[in-house]
Amino acid sequence: MMIIVDRQKQLNYHPLIVYFMLQPEDYAKYANHLRQLNRYLNYTHGIFKFRAVQRGEEYSQYLTDNLAETIKQYNVIVRLVDDYEGNFNYALFTMDFSQDPALFEKSLQNFIIEVCEQNVKNLNEQLQHFQETNENEESQTTTFKMIDIFRYAIRRKGTRDGIWRMLTNPDSRELKLPSFIPERLPSNIDEVKKSIYKALPNNEAKENFKFLIDYFESRMNAPDTKDSDRIVQGTVDKTCSEKLIADHITRLVPETRPDITIAIKIVTTKVLKDRTSKAWGVEININGETIPVYMGSVAAYMVYVCTLLKQKMGTHLFRTAFKRSLPGKNSYVGRHADVKWLEQVYRLLYPLPTIPFDTWYIKMQKNSCHEINQGKSNSIRIIKKNLKKFPYAIEYCSILTAVDENQNTYYHLDIPAERIIIPEELQKALGK
């Protein structure tokens, strides 16, 4: 296994997908067989998925020569957990499809275990860095949990061998083994959760999978599987590099800072194909051009709007705001100021909510603020989708995570407070 460190962050793959980059003849022979391996725990270890992509005549010319030449030497790639410096890391390997099926199977299984072990190594280095720099306790706890998940994945194996021989031998009997995970890996991350999550064998596996997704969404800003597939295809085929280039540009700092204003406003959103509706959103103005953005979910919009409001107030939205207790149901007595403020914003935005604030707030707290992590990640994806014509502005308009001098985690945007416009309806939330 070869490890490469992508310090320029040219590639951005989904960390739970193992990609086979195949020549056309191998793609025609084996792509379907590799997809069928997703059924079996022997290979997936409960967390990984296999995808095959067909190589083009030339790799993307957008990549550095060194990176392109290195990748060309291998036919398997998977993104690892980022190192403690935040660099993208990848594991590369070569699978010999002509070897005996038993050896192929063993080789692939060993590679997946090595990937898990390398992830544990990267996470341990992160943990050491966090401890040396007195990183907040939440980050250390999260890292410990990730280490446990990958160690558990290493131990988790199926009981049936010989799958690859039966898949590749046309004379073998038709496989009628029960599916462990669906062959089709949906492109939408929420669909991924629903389909794979339900298929996992026990509650521990389900919680581990949910934790993995949260980590990759909140810590690594991983793309959804559809975008990841397009980026990988663009890597090995220069004629399909549009998504790869656009994605990388979002991580580049422009020479001239764009003129950006973000206004909280009522925007038009499409309800059905031929129907529209009005709802709270934001209008982002970039160098004179206005883009309306509708967030969709309440969690995504609340996190985004509250981040803007706090920044306008000269402070930050801390994650601890979503972790307070609720003494006294539907009562202000004994409630923390954070909870009272969030409820005020909630009621201003949703005067006739489908879910009462207390119910919503408690839901946001579950599983280490899983819904808040997802809301933040969803807001970033929505910003990326709406600003695809302005990739250089995405980083400025997306929620960033930081830690203050007291090691408290908070959210913010790289936008001056004077460039954030708050409507009259929300002035109360500013204390006005």
Secondary structure, 3 states (H helix, E strand, C coil): CEEEEECCCCCCCCCCEEEEEECHHHHHHHHHHHHHHHHCHHHHCCCCEEEEEECCCCCCCCCCHHHHHHHHCCCEEEECCCCCCCCEEEEEECCCCCCCHHHHHHHHHHHHHHHHHHHHHHHHHHHHHHHHCCCCHHHHHHHHHHHHHHHHHHHCCCCCCCHHHHHHCCCCCCCCCCCCCCCCCCCCHHHHHHHHHHHCCCHHHHHHHHHHHHHHHHCCCCCCHHHHHHHHHHHHCHHHCHHHHHHHHCCCCCCCCCCEEEEEEEEEEEEECCEEEEEEEEEEEECCEEEEECCCCHHHHHHHHHHHHHHHCCCCEEHHHHCCCCCCCCCCCCCCHHHHHHHHHHHHHCCCCCCCHHHHHHHHHHHHHHHHHHHHHHHHHHHHHHCCCCHHHHHHHCCEEEECCCCCEEEECCCCHHHEECCHHHHHHHCC
